[in-house]
Amino acid sequence: MEIALARLAEIAGDSSIASRDPLSSLSFSCLAPEVVKSQSDSLVSYGKGHRQAFLPLGPDGRPIRK
């Protein structure tokens, strides 16, 4: 992954990319930090209440029957 970051740095013309954490998927993003923050905030907002969403299965994983 370090080689991939070095290649990305070469393509983007930004040598600071090569020094990013090769284990983080965000290291391969060329988006501006404010765009990444906006998208992360949107994901958190959209994910609220997902645990209370309708689930047609019972606790045992089988369909609920009347």
Number of C-alpha atoms within 10 A of each C-alpha: 13 14 10 12 20 19 15 18 19 13 10 11 10 12 15 10 21 20 12 16 14 17 10 10 9 12 14 18 12 13 9 8 10 9 10 14 11 10 12 12 12 11 11 9 10 10 10 10 8 8 8 7 8 7 11 11 11 10 9 7 9 9 11 11 7 3
